[in-house]
């Protein structure tokens, strides 16, 4: 399982709008993507920092989303983003809510 970790800086006073856009605009797009498993988003109270973590069945699915759909997501979020989000792909080694298919090599 792959986690796609996206760190973002939001424009001033846009946390509520960011949360609404994730729920109404981004999650429906994610649910249509092959291999998508889950999404969790965070905002730091009193700051302009946000993090979105999506879980994918395998790296190829996350890569396809990054290539084919993520540009449209960035465009949709442009009104609330300040700067370019930083994206990392990480291998999930533990999860209490998902069955991990293969253990990460130590």
C-alpha positions, -999 to +999 in steps of 0.1 A: +000+000+000+013+035-009+006+067+010+006+099-010+015+127+015+008+163+003+020+192+025+003+225+016+004+262+027-030+277+026-040+313+019-050+333+050-084+324+064-091+296+039-090+265+062-128+261+061-130+265+024-101+241+019-120+215+040-152+220+020-133+217-013-116+185-002-150+170+008-171+183-022-145+184-051-115+163-044-128+132-026-154+125-054-125+126-079-104+103-058-132+077-054-132+074-092-095+065-094-083+029-098-066+017-067-077+046-044-083+034-008-087+063+016-081+100+021-075+119+054-068+156+055-055+178+083-053+215+090-033+230+119-056+252+140-045+288+140-021+284+110-021+281+073-006+246+072-025+216+057-017+180+050-036+155+028-028+118+029-043+095+003-038+057+004-034+036-027-033-001-034+001+002-053+026+027-066+013+025-101-022+036-091-007+066-071+015+075-101-014+073-125-034+097-103-004+121-100+000+121-137-036+121-149-059+137-123-037+156-098-032+186-121-070+191-121-071+189-083-044+215-081-063+238-104-095+233-083-076+241-051-058+271-066-081+296-048-070+283-014-034+273-020-004+296-014+025+281-033+031+247-047+023+217-025+051+193-016+043+156-025+059+124-012+050+088-019+057+065+010+052+028+015+027+021+043+041-003+068+013-002+094-023+007+096-050-001+121-078+003+095-063-013+064-049-048+059-014-044+047-006-070+019+031-072+023+055-063+051+081-037+045+116-051+044+136-042+075 
